[in-house]
Each structure stands twice: as C-alpha cells, then as structure tokens.
Amino acid sequence: MVKRVLAFGTNTSIPVESCQICGNKKLEPILFLGYLPPVNIMPKIGTRPIRQPSYPAQWLYCPQCLLVQLGTIVDPKILFPAEYPYTSSTTKVLRDNFAELYRESLKILALTRKDLIVDIGSNDGNLLSNFKDNHRVLGITPEEIGRLAIEKGIETIIDYFTPTVVDNIIKKKGKAALITATSVFAHMEDLPEVMKNIKRLLAPNGVFVSESHYLYSLIKTLQYDTIYHEHMRYYSLRSLKYLLSMYGLEIFHAKKIPSHGGSIRVYAARKGERKILPTVSKMLRMEKGIVDSKKALLNFRKRVILSKLQILDLIYKLKSKDKTIYGIGAPSRGSTLVSYCGIDDGMIDYICEVKGSHKIGRYMPGTLIPVVDEERLFRDQPDYAFLFSWHIADELSSKLKQRGFRGKFIVPLPSPIILK
C-alpha cells in the first residue's frame, strides 16, 4: 500500500508496488504518457527556464478489484502547493453541479439545520456555499485558497484530512451527517487511512458522497488528458463498490454527472442503513465490457496514440499556412495534453484564462506558453482558438462568439475537429 506523506522523506515520489485498494501485487501496465510536470507548478512569465520536476505517468490495472491507477504517487506538497492556483467557483459547470448535489441531498437524505456537513478538499467553499445558510458546515483543505471560503463565512480547517483533524472535529462539533469528497477522492495518497477517517467521522446513519472522474466516461470519450498525478485512481462503479465494501459501507445511489467531462457521484452508507436504488445495478450493467477487462483498456491505449498523431497533424497543417492559434482555458487537463502531444509556444502563442484566474501571468506547466487574460483573444483575433476545456466546448464557443471572437475553434478530443 502507499504510505502517508510523512514517509516521502527526501523523495518526492513513491512507486506503486501493489493495488491502492486491494493490495494485489500483480498489476498490469496499460498506458504510458511519458514524464509529466506537476500541473500546479506554473512559473511566472519572464522567468528563465530552469530544471523542473517531472514524474512518470503510467496506468496500471488491477484485475482483482478492477481499479485503474497511476504507478507513481507524488508528494502532495508538490502537487498542491500553498499557492495552489485552482478555484472551483470560476467554473459554471461546477457551480451548477454543486447546486444540484445540494438539492439531491436534501431530497434523498432529509437533512436538518442541526446536521453537520463536512467537505473534504473544500477549496474556496464552492460546494459548501449551497449548504451554509441551512446547515452547520465545515471545510477541510490544505491550500491557502481555503481562506477565500473563510471570507465567505464558511468555517474551514486549512490542513490535510488527518486522524488528528478528525479527532478535533468530533470533539468540537460531533459527527457528520454528510461527508463530501468531490474531485479529491482520487487524489488522496493513503486510501486506507482516508477511509478509516471518513468512517470514524461519519454519524451512524450518516452518508458519504464522492465525486470523481469516471473511468467509463474517460474511456468512451478518450479523455486521456485527465491523466495526471493529482489523479492517483480512476474509478469505475465496480472499483468503488469493492473499496467501500472493504470498510463496511454500501453504495445505495450512483449517477453520471457532467462535471469535468464526465464524473461519477456515489452515495454510500453503512451496510443495511439505506435502501439500494436501481441506479446502482443500472450503472454496473452499463460498465460491463468497457472498464472491466485488460483488452478494453489496451484498445483505449491504441486510440490515445492515434489521437496524438491527429492533433499534431492538424496543428502542422494550420501552422504551415501561417495561421495563429491561441489556447482557451488552462485547466490541469490541458497540461497533460500539452506535455503528451509536445505542444509548445511555437504552436500555440498564448493560452487565455477568465479574468481573475490565479493562473494569469504564468506559464503553462513544462512550457513557455504564457497564460493571459482572455481579453487578449478579442483584441488580437487569432485565426483559431484551441479549446483545452474541450469538454465544455459548446458553452465556451457560444460565450466567446457572443463576446466578439471571429475565428474558428479547435476541439481536440475525442478526435480533433474545427468549429466555425
């Protein structure tokens, strides 16, 4: 199993030698995307290039519990620095998703004003902002971005989700009726300890809700750009079911959600506490033959390789005609696409981010492509806008057209196309 961050010592990464869920040592290699830089290390524009860390990104498959996982675990202090630039509130899809999660939770769980809601990896308080006026809320996040949540009136512990933190919460506030872990449950490096902490903090009839990138959606829509070191595990409902059952928890509701291009939300409680809804068996049937065999995963690998060649071919054809290309959005997934495909500042001049983004004024990880305010897009009017957040292409292209962009759009995945 993977050891806690304290075990990293002078090393910045640890190889995965056994499955992060079941401990199986016979893991099978599936896909290698090369050595990727940490997605949140973004030097300031004007900084001379210096040696920067990069880590192997290899997918390993466990035939026992069906978990797909990265073969290297990177020290979270490197992946999530104090100046962590990501804020979930800037993304409309996530704001809408968390509002919907709140409405669904009220309907399914019958929460009261006295109930304690704890969000692990709470970031800037985006999720808890939906709960805070009608329930007791508490966020936990190790990054300084958590101070934005505090400014919003959301109590936040700026620390990792450790046994000591859990002890203090139980002592001061009691146990939680609802614990959420959205876009973080696949990021935490010591899964056995995380699960023990969750179960200890959860009230006897409490519910744990997780949201993670969904392996099924990733494979179906070729989202290999979501493979980076923050995401240690790539869950299917099958692997989540196996994991949660190991700790006496049972999934009673599951659904696909649109966030991050396709995620999975599961509701789990202690075994026997909740009636299992038909959504669980329906999703398990849908997954069959897609996420549960080495053959299916190796076919995915083939499609990834062809995709890289198609993207480079398109860029070559456009640049040979002296066309200008700007990137739109600098999400973490964009770093993988840039690194794996070998895209540099000779191919894409700038990457444009929404005003207020903490990434503006910095370089895309591992490159000298500057991230700038998206106003530059409308001022310069490049020939093409490359949508790194391609999973929300319709939303982005419509918004940018309304604001005056006159060029065309490149949607790189699942296969590159040009939109007018």
MOCOR-V288663 format. One record per residue. RES is the residue in one small letter. PSI is psi in whole degrees, 0 to 359 (none if undefined). D_FIRST is the distance of its C-alpha to the first C-alpha in Angstrom with 1 decimal. Layout:
res=RES psi=PSI d_first=D_FIRST
res=RES psi=PSI d_first=D_FIRST
This chain:
res=m psi=160 d_first=0.0
res=v psi=138 d_first=3.8
res=k psi=165 d_first=6.4
res=r psi=167 d_first=9.7
res=v psi=328 d_first=12.7
res=l psi=338 d_first=14.3
res=a psi=354 d_first=12.0
res=f psi=326 d_first=13.4
res=g psi=233 d_first=16.6
res=t psi=353 d_first=19.1
res=n psi=152 d_first=16.8
res=t psi=356 d_first=16.8
res=s psi=159 d_first=13.8
res=i psi=131 d_first=10.5
res=p psi=143 d_first=10.0
res=v psi=115 d_first=7.4
res=e psi=350 d_first=7.4
res=s psi=159 d_first=5.9
res=c psi=136 d_first=6.8
res=q psi=344 d_first=5.7
res=i psi=302 d_first=8.1
res=c psi=352 d_first=8.6
res=g psi=2 d_first=6.1
res=n psi=129 d_first=9.2
res=k psi=350 d_first=9.5
res=k psi=71 d_first=12.9
res=l psi=143 d_first=12.6
res=e psi=125 d_first=16.1
res=p psi=139 d_first=17.4
res=i psi=310 d_first=19.8
res=l psi=139 d_first=21.2
res=f psi=121 d_first=21.4
res=l psi=11 d_first=23.2
res=g psi=197 d_first=23.5
res=y psi=115 d_first=22.6
res=l psi=141 d_first=23.0
res=p psi=154 d_first=24.0
res=p psi=133 d_first=22.4
res=v psi=344 d_first=24.5
res=n psi=7 d_first=25.6
res=i psi=102 d_first=26.9
res=m psi=97 d_first=30.6
res=p psi=152 d_first=33.2
res=k psi=147 d_first=36.6
res=i psi=133 d_first=39.3
res=g psi=346 d_first=41.4
res=t psi=131 d_first=38.6
res=r psi=142 d_first=39.0
res=p psi=133 d_first=36.0
res=i psi=171 d_first=33.8
res=r psi=130 d_first=30.6
res=q psi=153 d_first=27.7
res=p psi=150 d_first=24.0
res=s psi=155 d_first=22.6
res=y psi=147 d_first=19.2
res=p psi=137 d_first=18.5
res=a psi=93 d_first=18.3
res=q psi=132 d_first=17.2
res=w psi=133 d_first=16.4
res=l psi=142 d_first=14.1
res=y psi=132 d_first=14.9
res=c psi=113 d_first=13.2
res=p psi=350 d_first=16.3
res=q psi=307 d_first=14.9
res=c psi=359 d_first=14.2
res=l psi=19 d_first=16.0
res=l psi=134 d_first=13.6
res=v psi=132 d_first=14.7
res=q psi=159 d_first=12.4
res=l psi=150 d_first=13.0
res=g psi=358 d_first=11.8
res=t psi=131 d_first=12.0
res=i psi=123 d_first=11.0
res=v psi=142 d_first=14.2
res=d psi=123 d_first=15.0
res=p psi=339 d_first=16.3
res=k psi=336 d_first=19.4
res=i psi=318 d_first=20.3
res=l psi=325 d_first=19.7
res=f psi=72 d_first=21.5
res=p psi=164 d_first=24.2
res=a psi=330 d_first=26.7
res=e psi=22 d_first=29.2
res=y psi=120 d_first=27.0
res=p psi=355 d_first=29.8
res=y psi=132 d_first=28.8
res=t psi=122 d_first=30.7
res=s psi=337 d_first=30.3
res=s psi=345 d_first=33.9
res=t psi=352 d_first=35.5
res=t psi=117 d_first=34.4
res=k psi=320 d_first=36.8
res=v psi=320 d_first=34.6
res=l psi=321 d_first=31.9
res=r psi=314 d_first=34.7
res=d psi=321 d_first=36.1
res=n psi=316 d_first=32.8
res=f psi=326 d_first=32.1
res=a psi=320 d_first=35.7
res=e psi=322 d_first=35.2
res=l psi=319 d_first=32.0
res=y psi=313 d_first=34.1
res=r psi=318 d_first=36.9
res=e psi=320 d_first=34.7
res=s psi=318 d_first=32.9
res=l psi=318 d_first=36.4
res=k psi=316 d_first=37.6
res=i psi=323 d_first=34.7
res=l psi=347 d_first=33.7
res=a psi=55 d_first=37.1
res=l psi=150 d_first=35.9
res=t psi=172 d_first=38.3
res=r psi=335 d_first=39.2
res=k psi=345 d_first=37.7
res=d psi=142 d_first=34.2
res=l psi=128 d_first=31.5
res=i psi=122 d_first=29.6
res=v psi=127 d_first=26.4
res=d psi=118 d_first=25.1
res=i psi=128 d_first=21.7
res=g psi=48 d_first=22.1
res=s psi=350 d_first=25.8
res=n psi=234 d_first=27.1
res=d psi=15 d_first=30.9
res=g psi=14 d_first=31.2
res=n psi=311 d_first=32.2
res=l psi=310 d_first=30.7
res=l psi=340 d_first=31.8
res=s psi=335 d_first=35.3
res=n psi=334 d_first=36.0
res=f psi=337 d_first=35.2
res=k psi=333 d_first=36.6
res=d psi=345 d_first=40.3
res=n psi=0 d_first=39.8
res=h psi=166 d_first=36.7
res=r psi=131 d_first=34.9
res=v psi=152 d_first=32.2
res=l psi=127 d_first=29.5
res=g psi=152 d_first=27.4
res=i psi=122 d_first=24.3
res=t psi=140 d_first=23.6
res=p psi=349 d_first=22.8
res=e psi=154 d_first=25.4
res=e psi=342 d_first=29.1
res=i psi=340 d_first=29.9
res=g psi=339 d_first=29.5
res=r psi=337 d_first=32.9
res=l psi=323 d_first=34.5
res=a psi=319 d_first=33.4
res=i psi=320 d_first=34.9
res=e psi=335 d_first=38.1
res=k psi=1 d_first=38.2
res=g psi=17 d_first=38.1
res=i psi=112 d_first=34.5
res=e psi=129 d_first=32.9
res=t psi=132 d_first=29.7
res=i psi=120 d_first=27.2
res=i psi=90 d_first=26.3
res=d psi=172 d_first=22.9
res=y psi=163 d_first=19.2
res=f psi=80 d_first=18.2
res=t psi=166 d_first=17.3
res=p psi=323 d_first=18.0
res=t psi=317 d_first=21.2
res=v psi=317 d_first=22.3
res=v psi=317 d_first=21.9
res=d psi=315 d_first=23.9
res=n psi=323 d_first=26.6
res=i psi=312 d_first=26.9
res=i psi=318 d_first=27.3
res=k psi=318 d_first=29.8
res=k psi=329 d_first=31.9
res=k psi=349 d_first=31.7
res=g psi=190 d_first=30.4
res=k psi=161 d_first=27.9
res=a psi=136 d_first=27.6
res=a psi=332 d_first=29.4
res=l psi=128 d_first=27.5
res=i psi=129 d_first=24.2
res=t psi=147 d_first=23.8
res=a psi=94 d_first=21.1
res=t psi=129 d_first=22.9
res=s psi=32 d_first=21.7
res=v psi=340 d_first=18.8
res=f psi=337 d_first=16.4
res=a psi=1 d_first=14.9
res=h psi=342 d_first=14.8
res=m psi=130 d_first=12.7
res=e psi=337 d_first=9.6
res=d psi=84 d_first=7.9
res=l psi=317 d_first=8.5
res=p psi=318 d_first=8.5
res=e psi=320 d_first=10.8
res=v psi=313 d_first=12.7
res=m psi=320 d_first=13.5
res=k psi=320 d_first=14.6
res=n psi=318 d_first=16.7
res=i psi=312 d_first=18.3
res=k psi=324 d_first=19.2
res=r psi=324 d_first=20.6
res=l psi=338 d_first=22.6
res=l psi=131 d_first=23.9
res=a psi=157 d_first=27.3
res=p psi=321 d_first=27.9
res=n psi=19 d_first=29.4
res=g psi=169 d_first=27.5
res=v psi=138 d_first=26.0
res=f psi=127 d_first=22.9
res=v psi=125 d_first=23.7
res=s psi=148 d_first=21.4
res=e psi=130 d_first=22.6
res=s psi=158 d_first=20.7
res=h psi=139 d_first=21.9
res=y psi=121 d_first=22.6
res=l psi=321 d_first=21.6
res=y psi=310 d_first=24.9
res=s psi=321 d_first=27.0
res=l psi=314 d_first=25.1
res=i psi=315 d_first=26.0
res=k psi=323 d_first=29.5
res=t psi=15 d_first=30.6
res=l psi=47 d_first=28.8
res=q psi=57 d_first=27.0
res=y psi=346 d_first=25.0
res=d psi=351 d_first=26.0
res=t psi=5 d_first=23.4
res=i psi=106 d_first=20.6
res=y psi=172 d_first=19.7
res=h psi=342 d_first=16.9
res=e psi=325 d_first=17.3
res=h psi=93 d_first=16.4
res=m psi=331 d_first=12.7
res=r psi=147 d_first=13.2
res=y psi=100 d_first=16.5
res=y psi=140 d_first=17.2
res=s psi=170 d_first=19.8
res=l psi=327 d_first=21.2
res=r psi=313 d_first=19.8
res=s psi=325 d_first=16.1
res=l psi=318 d_first=16.9
res=k psi=316 d_first=18.7
res=y psi=313 d_first=16.0
res=l psi=307 d_first=13.5
res=l psi=325 d_first=16.4
res=s psi=333 d_first=17.6
res=m psi=337 d_first=14.6
res=y psi=23 d_first=15.7
res=g psi=18 d_first=19.4
res=l psi=151 d_first=20.3
res=e psi=130 d_first=22.6
res=i psi=125 d_first=23.6
res=f psi=352 d_first=27.4
res=h psi=138 d_first=28.3
res=a psi=148 d_first=27.0
res=k psi=152 d_first=28.9
res=k psi=140 d_first=28.9
res=i psi=157 d_first=29.9
res=p psi=347 d_first=31.4
res=s psi=143 d_first=29.5
res=h psi=26 d_first=27.9
res=g psi=7 d_first=29.7
res=g psi=102 d_first=28.0
res=s psi=171 d_first=25.4
res=i psi=132 d_first=24.4
res=r psi=129 d_first=25.1
res=v psi=144 d_first=24.0
res=y psi=128 d_first=25.2
res=a psi=147 d_first=23.4
res=a psi=173 d_first=24.6
res=r psi=145 d_first=24.1
res=k psi=130 d_first=25.0
res=g psi=352 d_first=28.8
res=e psi=331 d_first=29.6
res=r psi=150 d_first=30.6
res=k psi=131 d_first=32.4
res=i psi=123 d_first=30.4
res=l psi=157 d_first=32.3
res=p psi=344 d_first=33.3
res=t psi=331 d_first=31.3
res=v psi=307 d_first=28.1
res=s psi=327 d_first=29.6
res=k psi=317 d_first=31.4
res=m psi=325 d_first=28.4
res=l psi=321 d_first=26.6
res=r psi=320 d_first=29.7
res=m psi=325 d_first=29.9
res=e psi=338 d_first=26.5
res=k psi=127 d_first=27.4
res=g psi=353 d_first=27.7
res=i psi=318 d_first=26.4
res=v psi=1 d_first=22.7
res=d psi=23 d_first=21.9
res=s psi=149 d_first=22.7
res=k psi=324 d_first=22.0
res=k psi=315 d_first=25.8
res=a psi=322 d_first=26.0
res=l psi=323 d_first=23.2
res=l psi=330 d_first=25.0
res=n psi=322 d_first=28.2
res=f psi=316 d_first=26.7
res=r psi=315 d_first=26.0
res=k psi=317 d_first=29.6
res=r psi=325 d_first=30.8
res=v psi=313 d_first=28.8
res=i psi=315 d_first=30.5
res=l psi=324 d_first=33.9
res=s psi=315 d_first=33.5
res=k psi=314 d_first=33.0
res=l psi=322 d_first=36.2
res=q psi=318 d_first=38.1
res=i psi=315 d_first=37.3
res=l psi=324 d_first=38.3
res=d psi=318 d_first=41.4
res=l psi=314 d_first=42.5
res=i psi=319 d_first=42.1
res=y psi=313 d_first=44.0
res=k psi=321 d_first=46.9
res=l psi=316 d_first=47.2
res=k psi=330 d_first=47.0
res=s psi=344 d_first=49.6
res=k psi=14 d_first=51.9
res=d psi=32 d_first=51.3
res=k psi=144 d_first=49.6
res=t psi=138 d_first=47.7
res=i psi=124 d_first=44.3
res=y psi=147 d_first=42.6
res=g psi=152 d_first=39.1
res=i psi=118 d_first=38.7
res=g psi=139 d_first=35.7
res=a psi=55 d_first=32.9
res=p psi=166 d_first=29.8
res=s psi=322 d_first=26.3
res=r psi=331 d_first=26.6
res=g psi=328 d_first=29.7
res=s psi=319 d_first=27.9
res=t psi=316 d_first=26.0
res=l psi=315 d_first=29.3
res=v psi=313 d_first=31.1
res=s psi=313 d_first=28.7
res=y psi=320 d_first=28.1
res=c psi=348 d_first=31.8
res=g psi=35 d_first=33.1
res=i psi=133 d_first=35.2
res=d psi=187 d_first=37.0
res=d psi=354 d_first=39.9
res=g psi=346 d_first=42.4
res=m psi=317 d_first=41.3
res=i psi=121 d_first=40.7
res=d psi=315 d_first=42.8
res=y psi=159 d_first=41.3
res=i psi=126 d_first=38.7
res=c psi=132 d_first=40.1
res=e psi=156 d_first=38.4
res=v psi=147 d_first=40.0
res=k psi=135 d_first=41.9
res=g psi=349 d_first=39.9
res=s psi=139 d_first=36.6
res=h psi=353 d_first=34.8
res=k psi=344 d_first=34.2
res=i psi=137 d_first=37.9
res=g psi=10 d_first=39.1
res=r psi=168 d_first=36.0
res=y psi=148 d_first=34.9
res=m psi=137 d_first=32.5
res=p psi=132 d_first=29.3
res=g psi=7 d_first=29.9
res=t psi=178 d_first=33.6
res=l psi=29 d_first=37.0
res=i psi=116 d_first=37.6
res=p psi=142 d_first=38.9
res=v psi=123 d_first=37.9
res=v psi=167 d_first=41.2
res=d psi=138 d_first=42.8
res=e psi=351 d_first=43.5
res=e psi=334 d_first=47.2
res=r psi=329 d_first=47.3
res=l psi=316 d_first=46.8
res=f psi=331 d_first=50.0
res=r psi=315 d_first=51.9
res=d psi=332 d_first=51.2
res=q psi=65 d_first=51.0
res=p psi=166 d_first=49.0
res=d psi=324 d_first=49.5
res=y psi=146 d_first=46.0
res=a psi=116 d_first=43.2
res=f psi=115 d_first=39.7
res=l psi=97 d_first=37.6
res=f psi=330 d_first=34.0
res=s psi=58 d_first=33.5
res=w psi=339 d_first=34.9
res=h psi=347 d_first=33.3
res=i psi=41 d_first=36.1
res=a psi=318 d_first=38.7
res=d psi=314 d_first=41.5
res=e psi=314 d_first=41.1
res=l psi=311 d_first=41.0
res=s psi=320 d_first=43.8
res=s psi=316 d_first=46.1
res=k psi=316 d_first=45.6
res=l psi=325 d_first=46.2
res=k psi=316 d_first=49.3
res=q psi=329 d_first=50.7
res=r psi=358 d_first=50.3
res=g psi=7 d_first=52.3
res=f psi=131 d_first=50.1
res=r psi=358 d_first=52.3
res=g psi=192 d_first=50.0
res=k psi=166 d_first=47.8
res=f psi=140 d_first=44.1
res=i psi=121 d_first=41.4
res=v psi=107 d_first=38.7
res=p psi=330 d_first=36.1
res=l psi=154 d_first=34.0
res=p psi=340 d_first=33.7
res=s psi=141 d_first=36.6
res=p psi=130 d_first=38.7
res=i psi=160 d_first=41.9
res=i psi=128 d_first=44.6
res=l psi=139 d_first=45.9
res=k psi=none d_first=49.3
